Structures are given as C-alpha cells and as structure tokens.
Amino acid sequence: VVHQLITRHLVALADFVHGYDLRQPPPPLRLPRPARQKPDELEQVVAAFNAMCANLQQAYGELRVREARIRQLVEANIIGVVIVHADGCVIEANDAFLQMVGYTRQDLLAGRVNWRDLTPAEYQGVSAQSVEEIRRRGRCAPFEKEYTRRDGSRVPVLVGGVRLAEAPEQIVSFV
C-alpha cells in the first residue's frame, strides 16, 4: 500500500529530478495517478517543483541574455577587458587588450601574460593601491599608468577595475 500510494511517486520524482537538464527542459512533472478532488501532499510537492523549474528556466534565460550582451561588448574590442588575479596572473583578456600589450592568445593560454610584469616599476605603487582599493570597496577609481608591451615599448592606459563577487581575488579591469 505504501509503495502504491507514496514510494513509486517518490521514485518518479527522483527520476525526473535526476534527468532534468536546464538546456532542454522536459515538460512539467506529472505523477501517474488519478486526479484528486482536493490536492494532497504529493500534488503540492509536484506543483512546487514545477513552479521552481519554471522560475529556473526564466532565470537561466535572463542569464543567457545578459551573458550574450556582455560577451558582445567584450568581443566588440572597443576597449580592453581583462580578468586578472590580484597576484598578477591574467586569467582572460579580449583581443583589444592583447593587441594593446602586444601579446597573443597563445601567450595568454601559456601563462606568459602577467599584469604585474607588464607594469613598469614607477607604476607598481599605484597599481598596488588600486588592488587594495578594490579589496576594500569592490572597485577602484580609474587611474593612469603605462604597460610595457612585449616588444619593450610602452603604452599609456587608463585602467579601472571591479572585484568579482564570486571570486574575491579576481578583478575585471577595463583598459
């Protein structure tokens, strides 16, 4: 009786959850049972789960739209955009930044691009202050500095940055 009334439906719910894919969501969950005049606890769980799935789909849809917009802005290469670790490692950079400093995507992927190494000695202090400001306030006011390009020449830049909420030691900088 317990299996017929409860367990088989819990197994169906578990199977549905296990196979759920946000990229290709299935139709709403329905338990194989006769309709009730008054919703019981299982129907309340199913309704709550289906509402949660609908909310997730909406949230992920909005996230995909925002991500596409941000990606379009970054890939437009109007301004250099770089994601760095506070220790100096450049994690990601768009083509505008790489062209600015004379490095290639292969250099970036090989770990040969480090913003501290690109920063001449006379700008190390202002760069360190900006990192501390980002740690304290979550962002820093734009400031002027120079980067040393791969060929040894220098390029003057205006840099601003913000801390990534999900990774506090990572900074997104606009150059």
RAKA-V282462 format. One record per pair of residues at least 12 apart in sequence whose C-alpha atoms are under 6 Angstrom apart, sorted by the first residue. I is the first residue (numbers start at 1). J is the second residue. If there is no record, write none. Layout:
BEGIN
i = (I;I)
j = (J;J)
END
This chain:
BEGIN
i = (28;77;80;80;80;80;81;81;81;81;82;82;83;83;84;84;85;85;86;88;88;88;89;90;90;101;102;102;118;118;119;138;138;139;139;140;141;142;142;143;143;144;144;145;158;159;159;160;160;161)
j = (50;96;96;97;174;175;93;94;173;174;172;173;171;172;170;171;169;170;169;114;115;116;114;113;114;149;149;150;147;148;147;162;163;161;162;161;160;159;160;158;159;157;158;157;175;174;175;173;174;173)
END
